[in-house]
Amino acid sequence: MGKEINRGIHTSAFNAARADALGVLLLLLSARESIKKYCNDDVCDEILDECIVKLQTSHVLSTADLHNCVICQASSFEALLRILDYLKVEVTERFHDPVSGNRLGKCIAHLMTNFKLSPERLYASEAFATH
């Protein structure tokens, strides 16, 4: 009975980690679609593809795992940058993947430079205004 409980705990932790990875995969796919919508940037598209493949490989995931999920697009270019910033932190800290985190950071810097956005503007949208 003790082995069954331990196996159940291990399975539960595996399922939680897999759910986290699926959530990040969904956000990466959404960010890739948003890149295509807002700027069609080849540099960031390639970076996102690399991050998607690495996550899928390391967690044995496929897009078929997202069978009932909707891949959406960010509501604005600034929202896309905030999603990328969130993903950078998640892959670096939660998934212990600083290489992908650095790549996402380069994508953000590239987009901000090419579209002449300041870091202050990134979080100055109405979505972050306090009332």
Beta strands, then each sheet from edge to edge (+ up, - down):
end
